[in-house]
Amino acid sequence: MQNIQHALKKNRWRPQRQVIALGTLGIFVVIIIGTLYLSQASQMSALGRELSDLIETRDNLEQTNEQLRAEIAGLQGMGRLQARAIELGFTFADRADIEYLVVEGYDPNRDTVVVQRDVEPTPLPEYEESLIGWIQAQIDAYRQSMR
């Protein structure tokens, strides 16, 4: 029993040293985790700002596209096209201006008929060669070319 008490008295500073070492290690771990958290939080906020800028750009482009579609639709309206045709010198056609062509043999009231072709398909040659026979022919051709 005296040996244990003597050993504890001699090494009193060791438990205090271990507590200080563990406390210091804990502080370093907290600092490292905090640094990693702040780094990730700043990256996420930067990505969030970039994403919001991209969404705003997309919305502006969609609005511009819709304005351009509306402008195109206005320019393709019949009133605009007729006014432009008159500016270019075109006039409305009267009955006297229309000329009809008569095509002999044409019947507009006939049913559509698909013409059948009388061409018979060319029969394919029968394939009688085996893999081993083909390999043998390739080897023979190679030997002939080496002579």
C-alpha positions in Angstrom: 0.0 0.0 0.0 2.9 2.3 0.8 4.4 1.6 -2.6 1.2 2.8 -4.3 1.0 6.0 -2.3 4.7 6.7 -2.8 4.2 6.2 -6.6 1.2 8.6 -6.6 3.0 11.3 -4.7 6.0 11.0 -7.0 3.9 11.4 -10.2 1.4 14.0 -9.2 2.1 16.2 -12.2 1.3 13.4 -14.7 -2.5 13.5 -14.4 -2.4 17.3 -14.7 -0.2 17.1 -17.7 -2.6 14.6 -19.4 -5.6 16.9 -18.7 -3.7 19.8 -20.3 -2.7 17.7 -23.3 -6.3 16.4 -23.8 -7.7 20.0 -23.4 -5.2 21.3 -26.0 -6.0 18.5 -28.4 -9.7 19.2 -27.9 -9.1 22.9 -28.7 -7.2 22.0 -31.9 -9.9 19.6 -33.0 -12.6 22.3 -32.4 -10.5 24.8 -34.4 -10.0 22.4 -37.3 -13.7 21.4 -37.4 -14.7 25.1 -37.2 -12.4 26.0 -40.0 -13.8 23.3 -42.2 -17.3 24.3 -41.4 -16.6 28.0 -42.2 -14.9 27.0 -45.4 -17.8 24.9 -46.5 -20.3 27.5 -45.5 -18.5 30.2 -47.5 -18.3 27.9 -50.6 -22.0 27.2 -50.3 -22.9 30.9 -50.0 -20.7 31.6 -53.1 -22.5 28.9 -55.0 -25.8 30.2 -53.8 -25.0 33.7 -55.1 -23.8 32.3 -58.4 -26.9 30.1 -58.8 -29.2 33.1 -58.1 -27.3 35.2 -60.7 -27.7 32.4 -63.2 -31.4 32.1 -62.5 -31.8 35.8 -62.9 -29.9 35.6 -66.3 -32.1 32.8 -67.4 -35.3 34.7 -66.5 -34.1 37.7 -68.4 -33.3 35.6 -71.5 -36.7 33.9 -71.3 -38.4 37.3 -71.1 -36.3 38.6 -74.1 -37.3 35.4 -76.1 -41.0 36.0 -75.3 -40.7 39.6 -76.5 -39.0 38.5 -79.7 -41.7 35.9 -80.3 -44.4 38.5 -79.8 -42.5 40.9 -82.2 -42.2 38.1 -84.8 -45.9 37.2 -84.5 -46.7 40.9 -85.1 -44.5 41.1 -88.1 -46.0 37.9 -89.6 -49.6 39.1 -89.2 -51.8 39.2 -92.4 -52.2 43.0 -92.2 -48.5 43.6 -92.1 -47.8 41.0 -94.8 -50.5 42.6 -97.1 -49.1 46.1 -96.5 -45.6 44.9 -97.3 -46.8 43.1 -100.5 -48.5 46.4 -101.6 -45.3 48.3 -100.9 -43.4 45.8 -103.2 -45.9 46.4 -106.0 -48.1 43.3 -105.7 -51.8 43.6 -106.3 -54.8 41.4 -105.4 -55.7 39.0 -108.2 -59.1 39.3 -109.9 -60.9 36.6 -111.8 -59.5 38.0 -115.0 -56.0 37.7 -113.6 -56.2 34.0 -112.7 -55.1 31.6 -115.4 -56.0 27.9 -115.1 -54.0 25.1 -116.8 -55.7 22.0 -118.1 -53.8 18.8 -117.7 -55.1 15.9 -119.8 -55.7 12.7 -118.0 -55.7 14.3 -114.5 -58.8 13.4 -112.4 -58.8 15.4 -109.1 -61.7 13.2 -107.8 -59.9 9.8 -108.1 -58.7 7.8 -105.1 -55.1 7.6 -104.4 -53.6 4.4 -105.6 -50.2 3.1 -104.8 -48.5 1.4 -107.7 -47.1 -2.0 -107.0 -43.7 -2.7 -108.3 -43.3 -5.9 -110.3 -39.6 -6.3 -109.4 -38.9 -9.6 -107.7 -36.2 -9.6 -105.0 -32.9 -11.0 -106.0 -32.3 -14.3 -104.1 -29.3 -14.3 -101.8 -26.7 -16.9 -102.4 -26.7 -19.8 -99.9 -24.0 -19.6 -97.3 -22.3 -22.9 -96.9 -18.9 -22.0 -95.4 -18.2 -22.9 -91.7 -15.9 -20.9 -89.4 -13.2 -23.5 -89.5 -13.4 -23.6 -93.3 -13.1 -19.8 -93.5 -10.1 -19.9 -91.1 -8.4 -22.6 -93.1 -9.0 -20.5 -96.3 -7.4 -17.5 -94.6 -4.4 -19.5 -93.5 -4.0 -21.0 -97.0 -4.2 -17.5 -98.6 -1.5 -16.2 -96.1 0.8 -19.1 -97.0 0.3 -18.5 -100.7 1.2 -14.8 -100.2 4.4 -15.7 -98.2 5.8 -17.9 -101.1 
